[in-house]
Amino acid sequence: MRFWLPLFALLALSSCGSSDAGGPVEVAVIGAPDSLFQQSVRLAPPAQHIRAATREGLVTLDQAGQVVPAIAERWIVTDDGLSYIFRLRDSTWPGGDEITAPDVRQQLRDVIARVRGTSLGLDLAVVRDIRAMTGRVVEVRLSAPMPDLLRLLAQPELGFVRSGRGAGPMAMSRGKGKDIGLARLLALPPEARGMPAREDWEELARPVLARALPADSAVAAFTRGDVDLVLGGSIVDFPQAEAGPLSRGTIQVDPAVGLLGLVVRRETGLLADAARREALSMAIDRTALIQSFGISGWRESSWIVPPDAYPAPPYRADRWNGASLGARREVAAARIRAWAGPGRDAVLRVALPKGPGSDLLLRRLADDWGAIGIGVRRTMPGESADLELRDTLARYGSPLWYLNQFNCNLGQGLCAPRADTLVRQWLTARGPSERERLLVEAHAALVEREVYIPLGAPVRWSLVRGSIRNYLPNAWGSHPLFPLSQPTT
């Protein structure tokens, strides 16, 4: 307790305003203003930032998106890949009690139970058992090797909490009155985190003041100099990133991996046949789509799982073997004409969130599908729709992550029961060739069902002022708040 009470006193004294070399770092995370303090299984991006800052798990992600120690100071993996053994650092809960292996075992069991029924829960299905071996050693046993386990354990949802409070690495207080939406965060001293003390800590560690704002408000705040960093931009609001004079900052686009495309919500009418669903994908000019946004380096894809997600790409990068856009559209248009007729309107309702990027995307889809005789009507997410935008960052790079996003138990659109069966078989398969074969076949089952219209990789952008340190673009869109508070030396 000797560390925590002074920290909260310092937090209360932290004032708002743009940062200088030693002042607070002001951060805006794009999202609904009330989403920053969300407490649920499925966290919005602003809440993920707060959770990661205040509730460490065994490991965490640094500013480069790499796995680094947290509650665990080190670990080993057995040769068969079926056991991860963690040694805990000498750290305490907020009340001063030691964090022990039995504590961690129970924390992991509880959090895995909480996320059951989500895609993250499916990812963690490979965990067979968790054991407390000694007071400070925990073993996680798996049913099959999973090289991405550490990245999974670093997810914000797997952070530890006791009596509503996490073990850091930052302490948080919430603003009051007009600042009710503000989170004031201060890094815990090293000795409070089981590390050697540092005498100049209070002079070096900077407070972080975070709030969630709509994209236009976040960009305006950055332009005015009210915030130093804007996080969480997507393709939906990318055109707003270029609004206003940005001479005091720069746009940073992550080389992100994940899903950007359209989920098929219902298998009726025009979308009742897989060949017609494929026709929609064939007709899209993905290169022209992203050119309308002016984003360089974007990776388009016509597959659900990018070929390079496998150890050896099992199929070509282009799904239609290099066929020209014109040739693809001829085939697609013929399929639509064969279906259309009296009482059959070739019109699709597409659910897209509000935003200028969604407007651009809708115009591109309307042009592309208009070329094969299909009209488009827009709806909002949550309303009745035939197709809905899916824009999700990957938590890890394995084909398994992509496949689990379309599991039938999630109820988020069309699915392929055979793909789910093959993934379940993967959970107990041993040989690497057999395991890879199962994932390739599971992907083929999803493609055959045409459950999804891929566009490419998700787009994630930030606005970063030159005074910000410890920010790095990365494939995981990981920009934790804790490193922002830290000295670079």
N, C-alpha and C positions, 0 to 999 in steps of 0.2 A: 504493500500500500504506500510505502514511502515514495514510490515513483509516480504513482497515478494521480494523487491529489494535486501536487504542484502542476502537473501537466494540464489538468483541466482548468486550473487557475490561469495558466498562460493562454489556453484556448479562449477563455472568456475575454481576455484582454486584446486578442488579435482583432485588428480593425480591417474593414473592407477597403478596397482601392487597388489601383494597379501596382504591381510589385516593382521594387527597385532591387539592387544587388542583394540586400539582406532581408527585404520585406516578404510578405506572404506571396505565394504563387496563386493567382486567381485562375480557376478552371471552370469552363462551362461544358457540360456534357449534353449533347443534343438528345432531347427526350421530353416527355411530359413533365411539367414542374413538380408534380407529386410523386414521380417515379424514383427519385433519388433514395428515398427511405423505404422502398418497397420491401415487404417481408413475405415471401412466398417461395414455392419450389421453382417456378419459372421466373427468373429475374430479368427485368429490362436492363439494357446496357448501363444506365446511370447507377442503378442499384448494384450491379456487378462491380463497378468501381469502388463503391463504398464497402461492400462486403469484402473484397480483396484487401482493402486497406486496413480493415479493422478485425478481420477473422482469418488468421493464417491457418493453413492446414499443414500436412507433413512437408510439402514443398510448395513453391510458388513460382510465378513467372517474373522475370526481370524486364527491363525496358526494351530488350532485344527479342523478347518472346521466348527466352530460353529458361529451362527449368533450373531453379536454384534452391538451396536449402531454406527451410523455414523452421517449423517445430522440430523437424529432423535435421540434425547437423551433418549426417552422412548416411550412406546406404550401400548395400551390395546386392547383386542379382545372381542367383545360382545359375550354373552352367546350362541347365535345361530351361531357363526362363520362366519357371513355375513358382518361384519364390523371391519376394523382395523383402529384405531385412533392413529395417531402419533403426538407427541409434538416435535417440532424442537428445536435444540440447538441454542444458540445465536451466529451464525457464519456468515461469509461474503463471497461474491464472490471475486475473485482475485483483482478486481478493488476497493474493499472496500464497495460495496453496501451490505446491509443486505439480507440474504437469507430468503425469506418470504414464507408463505403458498401458495399464488397465484403462485409464482415462481415454487415451487415444483409441484403443480398441473399441470402446463403447461409442466414442464420437463417430468413428468410421462406420460402425454397424448402423447407428442411428441415421446418419446422413444418406447411406445407401438405401435404407428403407424409405426415407422421405422422398427420394427422387425416383422411386419405382413407378413405372407408368409413364415416364418421360423418355426422350431419346438418350439423355445422359444416363438414366437408369439402365437402358439397354446396353450402353457402352460398358457399364460397370458389371454386367452380368457375368463377366469372366472371373470376377472375384469369388473364390470358393470358400475362403475362411480367413479370419483375422485373429492372430494370437498375440498375447502379451508374454514374451519369453522371459524377460527380467523386468526390473523396475523401469528401465529406460530403453528397452529393445522391443520392437514390434515387428511381427512378420505378417505379410500379406501373401496368401497363397492363391494361385490361379488355377483354373481348369485347363487353360491352354496358354502358351506363351503370348504375351502382348507387349511388344517393345514400347508402345505408346502409353503404358500405364502411368508413368510419372507425370506426363502432360495431363492426363485425366485427373490425377490426384491434385494437380495444381489449380483446378477450376475453382472460381469463387464460391460456387455452391457447396464445395466440400471443405470450407473453412470451419474451424472449431469454435464453439460458443458454450459458455457456462453461465447460467442465470442471466441470459440475455446479453452477455458481454463477451467479446472475443479477446484473444491474447495478443492483439496487435497485428502488424507492426506499428499501427498508429492508433492514437486515442481520438475519439470524435465527440464533439458537442454540437448540438443543433441550435441554430439561431432562433430568435424569438421576435414576435411582432412582425414588422415588415421583412425581417430576415428569416422567417420561419422555414423557407426553402433552402437555407444555406447550411452546408456542413463544414464545420471548422475542424481541421485535422492537424495533429502534431505528432511527429515521429517519437516513439518511445525511446528513451536513452538506451544505449547498447547494453548496459548492465541489467535493464529490465527485460531484455530479450536473451539473457544468458550469454552475453558477450563481454569482452573486456571494456571497462569504462573508458570514456574519452572526456578529458577535462574541458575542452572547448566546445562541447556538444551544443550548448544553448546558443552559442554564437554562430555555429555552422548550420544547424538544422533549421530549415525554413518552414513556417506553417503553410498549409495548403487549404485554400477556401474554395469549395466546390459547390456548384448548383446545377440543376437541370433546366434547360431552356429550349424552346422551339428553335429550329434552325435559323430562321430569320432574326430572332432576338439574339441568338448567340453570335451570329456574324456581325450584327450591329454593335454589340457590346465589344467585340474584338476591334472593330474599326474605330470605336471611340476611345479605345485604350483601357476599357474597364476590366477586361480579362486578358490574360497572357496566353491562354491555350484553349482551343475549342476541340473537343473530341467527339467521336461517334457519328461523323457525317457519313451518309450513304448515297447511293445513286439517286434516291428520291429527292434529295435536297442539294445535290452537287452543283447545279447552276448557281445557287446562292453563295457558294464559296468564292465566286469571282465577283461578287457585288461589292462595290465601295472601294475606296483607296486602301490597298494592302501594303503600302510601302514599309510599314512597321512590322510586317509579318510575312510568312510564306505559307502556301498551300502544300501540304505533304500528303501524298497518296500511298497507302500501304500496298505492297504486292500480295494482296490477300488471297486466301484459298477458301473454298466453300461453295455455296450454291447461290446462283442468281438465275431465276427462271420462273416458269409458271406451273403451278400444281393443278392437275385436273381434279376439279371438285366433284363432278358428277358424270356418270357414264350413261348419258341419255341423248336423244336427238342426234345432232351432228357429231357429238363426241361418243356415241355408242359403239363405234367401231375403231379398233386400234389403228387400222390403216389410215383413217381420216385424221386421227389424232397425230399420227406421224406426218401427215400432209401439212399440218400447221407448222411443225418444226422445220420441215423441208423448205417452206416458203420464206423463212426469215433470213434477211441479209444481216448477219451478225456484225460484220465489219462496218457497214453503213450505220448500224444502230449505235455503236459506240463512238463513231466519228461525229455524230451529232452532239455528243457531250464534250468532245475535245480532250478525251483522256488518252494519253499515250501509254503503251505497255500493257494494256488490258488483254487478258487471255480469254478468247471466245471458246466455246465448247458446244458440241452437238451430242455429247455423252453425259450421262448422270455422273459416273465416276471418271475423272480425267485419266487417260491411259497411263500417265506417269505416276499415278498413285500406287501402281503395282511395282514390284521389284523389276519385272521385265514387262513393258507395255504389251498387253495381250491383243490389242487391236489398234488400227490406224487412228491417227488424230482426227481425221475427217470421217464421219460416219458413212457418208455416201460416196466414198472412194473417189473423191475429186470431181464429181459431177458438177457442172456449172450451175449457177443459180437459175438461169433460164431453163435448163433441162429439169432441174428439180421442181420448178414451179409448173412446168407442163404436166408432170406426173401428178403433182398435188392438185392442180385444177381439174384434171380428169376425174380424180376420186370425188371431189366435191360435186362436180356436175352430175355424176352418176347417182348421187344421193338426193340432190335438190329436186324440187318439183312442187306441185300444188300443195299448199299447207305445210311446206317445209321451208322455213326461213333460215338461210345460212347466216345467222347472226349470233355472235358470242358475247356474253357478259363477262367482263374482265374486272376483277377487284384489284384496285391500286390505291395505296395511301395517298393523302394529299401531298402535293409538292410539285415544283416545276420540273423535277426530273421525271416524275410519274407522267406529267403532261407530255414531255418529249417522248417517253417510252410508248405512250398510247398512240401518239401520231405515227411513230415508226411501225408499230404493229398493225395499225389501221391501213397504212400504205402497203405493207408486205402481204397482209391477208386479203386486202382488196384486190391484189393482183391475181388471186386465185378464186375470187368470187365470194369472199366472206366479209360481212360487216361486223363492226365492233361497237359495243356499248359499255360505258364505264360504270362501275359501281364502287362503293367503298368497302374496305375490309369489314367482315361481319355481316354484310348484306348478301342476298342470294346472288350467286355467281357461278359461271361455268369454269372459269380459270381464276387463279389468285396468285399474286406475286409471292415468290419465296426468295428471301434475301437473308442468308444465314452464313456467318463465319464458321469455318470448321474448327472444332476443338482440338483435333489431331489429324494427321494426314493420311491415315490408312483408309483403304476402300470401305472398311467396316463402318466408319463414321457416316459416309454417304449412304450406305445401304440402310443403316438404322434410322435415318431421317424419313424413310418411307415404310416403316414397319406398320403392319395393319392395325396393331393394338393402339397406335397413336390416334387413329381416326381423323387424319388430316387431309384425306383425299384418296384417290385411287391407290391401290397397293397390289402386291403380288404375293399371295400366300406361299408360293413355292420359294420365293426369295427368302422369306422369313424362315422357312424350314431349313434351307441351306445354311443360313447364318447360325441357326441353332446347332447344326451339325459341326460347324466351324468351332464352336465353343469347347468341343471335346476332341477334335482332331489333333493329331500330334505332328505328323510329318509336314515340313514346310511346303512341299509340292502339293500335297493333298489339301492343305489349308488354303493355298492360293487358288487351286482349282475351284473350291467351294465358293470363294468370293467372286471369281470370274463368272461362274454359272449363276450366282445370285444376281449379279448385275445384268446378265443376259435376260433373266426372267423379268426384271423390272423394265428393261428396254422393250421386250416383246409385248408387254402389257401397255406400253406407252403411257406411263403414269405421270410423266413430267416432261415439260418442254424446256430443255436447257438453253440458256443464253451464254453463260460463261461464268467467270469468277465474280464474286461480290466486289463492290466498290466501297472502300472506306477511306475517308479523308479527314485531315485535321488542319487547323490553323495554328501555327507555332511561331511565337515571337522570338526574336533573336536572343533574348535574355534567358530563354528556357534551356535548362541543362537536363541531361539524362532522358532525352526523348529520342527514340529511334524508330523509323518505319520498319515494319516486319510483317511476315506472312500471316500472323495470327491476330493482327489488329490489337495487340496487347500493349497498352500504354498505362501501366499502373501508376497510382498517385504517390505511393511511398518513395520511389526513386526521385521524384521531383523535389522532395524535401532534402535530398542528400547532397553533401559536398562531392565534387568530382574528384577530389584527391583525398 
